[in-house]
Amino acid sequence: MEISDDIAGNIFDTLKNAQHVLIISHRHPDADTIGSNVALRLILERHGIKVTSACVDKIGPGTEFLPHGGDFINTIDPEDFDVYVSVDAGSISQSAFPEKFPAMLNKQKPFITIDHHPSNLGYGTLNLVVSNAASTTLVLYHLFQKWKEKITPPIATTLLYGLYYDTGSFMHSNTCEDVYQVAGTLMSLGADQKSITKHLFKERTIEQLKLWGSVLENMTVNDNKVVQSAVQNKTLEDIGATNHQLSGVIDYLSMTKENRFATLLCEDGTGQIRGSFRTRRDDVDVGGMAQSLGGGGHKKASGFTIQGNLEEKVRWSILPEKDQE
């Protein structure tokens, strides 16, 4: 992975001269944005820099084993910080806070974006976007190498946490030689792989399994070979689950044989709909689809958020009567 000395140096100089840094994870946070946030925070705190981690949405359960995993705030005052950093947020909308406080992007204070989403057009004053990287934590690993920073076991764990998640435990097509090499290095540096796999893939609540069951039971395939399912607020309330617990289920929708892509829609209880796209095909670009809806992501995995609510509709067709023999 190529990261220029200039951009690496500029980011480091900007951060080390800061008094108070705000690190922003994207809305509907996943393991990559959380792991990236915590990893960068640990590096900066080593240099005596005050850091606050923030996300407009609450961090779901399962991050307690990470340092600072429970220390994220959901509301901010931009005036409290002199440098802003977004990690793994492919757009202003995904970062959320700059959308709420447009002055954050007026260039009076540095705004650094560190990301791996091709949809990220560089909305900061300093932008490090490596679109062929498997995860943002992978970008940070190489950035830390440029900075000659020692990777301790806690930092190794947070980096592997994001890498393991965004590659689907090394099963997605973005798993390349660099992924395996870095994962092996992080393991040798003390990354807690057992806790990562436990919290990401081997520990489910009854409510989550019921929610996944509802998603799978209600899935349909239309004439265009699009697999789709949806979750309304009532379903979440009846089961006693949250939309955070949908993480991972869309991968099962996309496993349907011969589908073009899969989509999962979910109401979030605030008048918004969260959408996810997945595909296994090379001739479908779901990243572009999400971008057209104000979201972003990769060619084979993307997401978006729009205002509205879900309403189920049933369509009927009249077929000609078959000839009687």
Backbone hydrogen bonds, N-H to C=O, Kabsch-Sander energy under -0.5 kcal/mol:
donor,donor_aa,acceptor,acceptor_aa,energy
3,I,1,M,-0.6
8,A,4,S,-2.2
9,G,5,D,-2.5
10,N,6,D,-2.7
11,I,7,I,-2.3
12,F,8,A,-2.1
13,D,9,G,-2.7
14,T,10,N,-2.2
15,L,11,I,-2.2
16,K,12,F,-2.7
17,N,13,D,-1.1
18,A,15,L,-1.6
21,V,50,K,-2.7
22,L,83,V,-2.5
23,I,21,V,-0.6
23,I,52,T,-2.8
24,I,22,L,-0.6
24,I,85,V,-3.7
25,S,54,A,-2.7
26,H,87,V,-0.6
27,R,94,Q,-2.5
34,I,30,D,-2.1
35,G,31,A,-2.8
36,S,32,D,-2.4
37,N,33,T,-1.8
38,V,34,I,-2.5
39,A,35,G,-2.4
40,L,36,S,-2.3
41,R,37,N,-2.1
42,L,38,V,-2.5
43,I,39,A,-1.7
44,L,40,L,-2.4
45,E,41,R,-2.7
46,R,42,L,-1.2
47,H,43,I,-0.7
47,H,44,L,-1.1
48,G,45,E,-1.8
49,I,44,L,-1.9
50,K,19,Q,-1.1
52,T,21,V,-2.5
54,A,23,I,-2.6
55,C,73,I,-2.4
66,L,63,T,-1.8
69,G,66,L,-2.0
71,D,68,H,-1.8
73,I,53,S,-2.2
80,D,77,D,-2.6
81,F,78,P,-1.5
82,D,20,H,-2.1
83,V,20,H,-1.2
84,Y,110,P,-2.4
85,V,22,L,-2.7
86,S,112,I,-2.8
87,V,24,I,-2.6
88,D,114,I,-2.5
90,G,88,D,-0.7
95,S,91,S,-2.2
96,A,92,I,-2.1
97,F,95,S,-2.3
99,E,92,I,-0.5
99,E,96,A,-0.6
100,K,96,A,-1.6
101,F,97,F,-2.9
104,M,101,F,-2.4
105,L,102,P,-2.1
106,N,103,A,-1.7
112,I,84,Y,-3.1
113,T,126,L,-2.6
114,I,86,S,-2.6
115,D,128,L,-2.6
119,S,297,G,-0.9
120,N,117,H,-1.9
121,L,119,S,-0.7
125,T,111,F,-2.3
126,L,111,F,-1.9
128,L,113,T,-3.3
129,V,127,N,-0.5
130,V,115,D,-2.2
130,V,128,L,-0.5
131,S,129,V,-0.7
133,A,130,V,-1.7
139,V,135,S,-1.3
140,L,136,T,-2.4
141,Y,137,T,-2.1
142,H,138,L,-1.9
143,L,139,V,-2.1
144,F,140,L,-3.1
145,Q,141,Y,-1.6
146,K,142,H,-1.8
147,W,143,L,-1.9
148,K,144,F,-0.5
148,K,145,Q,-0.8
149,E,144,F,-2.5
152,T,150,K,-0.8
156,A,152,T,-2.9
157,T,153,P,-2.3
158,T,154,P,-1.9
159,L,155,I,-2.2
160,L,156,A,-2.4
161,Y,157,T,-2.1
162,G,158,T,-1.4
163,L,159,L,-1.9
164,Y,160,L,-3.1
165,Y,161,Y,-1.6
166,D,162,G,-2.6
167,T,163,L,-1.2
168,G,165,Y,-1.8
169,S,164,Y,-3.2
171,M,167,T,-1.7
172,H,167,T,-3.0
175,T,172,H,-1.7
176,C,174,N,-0.8
180,Y,176,C,-1.8
181,Q,177,E,-2.5
182,V,178,D,-2.8
183,A,179,V,-2.6
184,G,180,Y,-2.4
185,T,181,Q,-2.1
186,L,182,V,-2.9
187,M,183,A,-2.2
188,S,184,G,-2.1
189,L,185,T,-1.3
190,G,187,M,-1.5
191,A,186,L,-2.4
193,Q,191,A,-1.7
196,I,192,D,-1.8
197,T,193,Q,-2.5
198,K,194,K,-1.9
199,H,195,S,-2.5
200,L,196,I,-2.2
201,F,197,T,-2.3
202,K,197,T,-1.2
202,K,198,K,-0.8
209,L,205,T,-2.1
210,K,206,I,-2.4
211,L,207,E,-2.2
212,W,208,Q,-2.7
213,G,209,L,-2.2
214,S,210,K,-2.0
215,V,211,L,-2.2
216,L,212,W,-2.6
217,E,213,G,-2.5
218,N,214,S,-1.9
219,M,216,L,-0.8
220,T,228,Q,-2.4
222,N,226,V,-1.9
225,K,222,N,-2.0
227,V,225,K,-0.6
227,V,261,F,-2.1
228,Q,220,T,-2.6
229,S,263,T,-1.5
231,V,265,L,-2.1
236,L,232,Q,-1.7
237,E,233,N,-2.6
238,D,234,K,-2.9
239,I,235,T,-2.1
240,G,236,L,-2.0
241,A,236,L,-2.0
245,Q,242,T,-1.4
246,L,243,N,-1.5
247,S,244,H,-1.5
249,V,246,L,-2.1
250,I,246,L,-0.5
251,D,248,G,-0.9
252,Y,248,G,-0.5
252,Y,249,V,-1.1
253,L,249,V,-1.3
254,S,250,I,-2.1
255,M,252,Y,-0.8
256,T,253,L,-1.3
259,N,256,T,-1.6
260,R,225,K,-3.3
261,F,225,K,-0.8
262,A,278,R,-3.2
263,T,227,V,-2.5
264,L,276,S,-2.0
265,L,229,S,-2.0
266,C,274,R,-2.0
267,E,231,V,-2.3
268,D,272,Q,-2.1
273,I,306,I,-3.4
274,R,266,C,-3.3
275,G,273,I,-0.5
275,G,304,F,-3.0
276,S,264,L,-2.0
277,F,302,S,-2.7
278,R,262,A,-2.0
279,T,300,K,-1.9
281,R,260,R,-0.5
284,V,281,R,-0.6
286,V,284,V,-0.7
286,V,299,K,-2.5
289,M,285,D,-1.1
290,A,286,V,-2.4
291,Q,287,G,-2.2
292,S,288,G,-1.7
293,L,289,M,-0.5
293,L,290,A,-1.1
294,G,291,Q,-1.7
295,G,290,A,-2.9
296,G,303,G,-2.1
298,H,301,A,-3.5
302,S,277,F,-1.8
303,G,296,G,-2.3
304,F,275,G,-2.2
306,I,273,I,-2.2
308,G,271,G,-2.6
319,L,317,S,-0.6
